[in-house]
Amino acid sequence: MKAAELRGKSDEELKVLLEELAAEHLKLRFQKATSQITNTARIRQVKQEVARIQTVMSERRRG
């Protein structure tokens, strides 16, 4: 999801999305540790999406 799309979402929607991605990241980390992961690139994608969301939320706090 692009940053422009994230800026159009409310704070609550961003928080929910952040929680979902954090849970997915945890799941992927466990899969990697147990050698069950099929798409290792997804870990990087999830981390980048989390960073984008956190950036948008930080921008809003700063004004």
Secondary structure, DSSP 8 states (H G I E B T S, - for coil): --HHHHHTS-HHHHHHHHHHHHHHHHHHHHHHHTT--S-THHHHHHHHHHHHHHHHHHHHHH-
